[in-house]
Each structure stands twice: as C-alpha cells, then as structure tokens.
Amino acid sequence: MNFKKKIILFSISLTLLACQSDSEKKEGPAELQDFDSEIKLQKNWSKGIFSDEPSGRVDIILDDSNLFSFSEEGEVIAFNIEGKRIWNLDLGFEVSAGLGYGNGSLFIGTDNGKTVSINSTNGEINWTSEVSGEILVAPVTNGLFVIVQSSNGKITALDFKNGNFKWEYTAVLPSLSLRGTSQPIFDQNFIYTGFANGNLAKIETRSGVVQWEVPVTISKASSEIERVIDIDSKSAISQNGIAFAVSYQGDISAIDSRNGRTIWRQAASSTNDVLSVKNNTLIIDEFDVIKSFDNVTGSTIWINEEYRLRNLKSISRFGDFFVVGDFKGYLHFINQEDGVTKGRIKLSRSQVITISTSDENIVSLDQSGKLSVLTVK
C-alpha cells in the first residue's frame, strides 16, 4: 500500500473521532487498582538508547549473557547483562525495524528494503542485501534462510550465509490497509505469517511453495474503512500444531496447521501479538482488554479488563506469568492461568513499546528510548 492511502486512512479515522458529539463523554484509561503483590521486582540499570523511535517494530534481543538493541539513526548496540557496552556499530543509515536474531547473527531492515546481517559477537557486518518494499518488522531466521516480510505483501527468502536471493512470494493486498506488517514465525520446515488481506499463510521454507493461505476473518462490512482486516501481529503455533492468528476489526482463529482447516473462530480485533501457552491462547484486543481462549474449543477462559485503554504493548511470557507494558511506563505481571495481576513496577514515564524476557531477566524499552533491565528477587 502506498503512503497516500495510509494517510487517507489516518485522516478518515481522525475525522470520525472528531465527529463524536461534544456531549458524549470520552472514556479514559482505567485507573490502576491496588493489590497485594506476590512478585518482588528489582530494577538493575537503565540507559538511553535513542531519541527518535524507529518507524517499524522494535524488538530487543536478550540471551543468557547479552542484550542487543538499535536506534533509528542506525546504531546497533550490544550490552552484557550488567549494562557494560560490549560493542556498537554505526551503520550510517536509518533503520526502520529490528532486531531479528538467530545462530549468532542479528538482522535489521530499512524503509527502502535494505537488509543487514550482523555478527552478534563482534558487531561486524556479515552481509547486506536488498528486497522489494518497506521493512516494518525484523527479519527472522532458522539458520538456513533469512525471511523478510515487506509492507507491500512480499515475503523474501535470503541465504543465511551470504544474503543471496532464494525465493519470493507476493500476497494480493487490498487497496486500503493499516501501516504495519505481520512478523513471520518458523515451525519445523515452514513459516507462518499474516497479510493485510486478513489471510494467514503456511509456506515451505526451502522452496517458497504455499501450502495454504486461509482467511482468519471474513469481512461482511459495507464500507472500505470497515473492511480493513489486516493481520499486523505475530501469530502463534501451539505444541499440538494449531496456528492462532488475530486480525484488526475481525476475529481470532485457530487453524489446523496440517491442512488449513479453521477449528474455531471468535470475534476479536487486535494488532498485538498472539501468545499461546500450554492449553490457552492470549490476546490484547483493541480496547486493551486481555482475553484467554481455550486452544481446542475457543471458549473464553478468563477476561481481564483492569487495563482497559492503557495502550498495552508487547505481551511476553515470563515463567508462569506474562508481562505487558502500558502508556505510563508500568510493567504488569499477570498469572497465565486466571488473569490475576501478581506484580507491577514503574520503569519510566513513557509508553512501553517492547519487552523481552529470559529465565532470569526482563528488559523493557519505552518510547523515549529508555532501556531498563530488571530481575525478580
């Protein structure tokens, strides 16, 4: 989709909001409720990473000993877990999305399709390649291929070692869509990813052959705005081979990964990632209501509305909990089984944009560029 159409969608949305009656009271974000915390959290350190937020998705990479981040200006930085800078690389150009990680390499993308592979040990560039379209999510890898999804509906496979072109698949996109892109995920020898047309696809990694492409939602709306049903979130695959995906203004669907058959479908609207844990699947909907669904039946297990309109971001698993960040710089730790809040910490005054977790550490990055590392005591 071109930039003009994106601006049109944004302008129409603002117009609809402006047309609301002055007498209609606008709902504000939910106030946080006091609770007895069962988790003791300790902030270890924080650093400023950037002043301007990148235009695409930002992912922090965290392993057992190091963490990696980047800035829009093109600086890629490696820290050890104590906060000491190990290396930094100035790419000399703006970066729109990153970081992807796998097999000792980091990956970033730009708004003009440049894809860069970086050695995570020393910060040296392995290779640079070009794909068609704007990159708004980090490239992903399985150690053999690097998969890049562009905002124009193209999936491009590059050779992990040298960045050479392997194959390309192009989805048919609608004339109007959100400015965003789903991030592909690997499962066995396949990748799964969503598109702006509301479809989820399963693609064989080596050949690029599409096994199936099925609708997550089927829009019956009459207007073009209401028919915007993008899948901009990362989907999930359960251990028993069920693929879960959610669309904007549509549904969350459970799809049999073997044949593309829809197992169940429930009304939902979200651009946040899907998280599948044990027997339940979690989403944050467009109103920041957290919902848990049974993987097999699609029935609702629990609903948490205490963070309504708090602009929750980056649902991430941490042990028996999942972590979300809000617009005031809080991280909330919520029990996966019953949706009850078990811990909370305020790390900044700005919107949390991404969270990454390991067995012992949680890393948060906010809109102002503040990177914070904490542990559970």
Secondary structure by P-SEA (a helix, b strand, c coil): ccaaaaaaaaaaaaaaaaaccccbbbbcccccccccccbbbbbcccccccccccccbbbbbbcccccccccccbbbbbbcccccccccccccccccccccccccbbbbbcccbbbbbbccccccccccccccccccbbbbbcccbbbbbcccbbbbbccccccccccccccccccccccbbbbbbbccccccccccccbbbbbcccccccccccccccccccccccccccccbbbbccccbbbbbbbccbbbbbbccccccccccccccccbbbbbccccccccccccbbbbbcccccccccccccccccccccccccccbbbbbcccbbbbbbbcccccccccccccccccccccccccbbbbbcccbbbbbbbcc
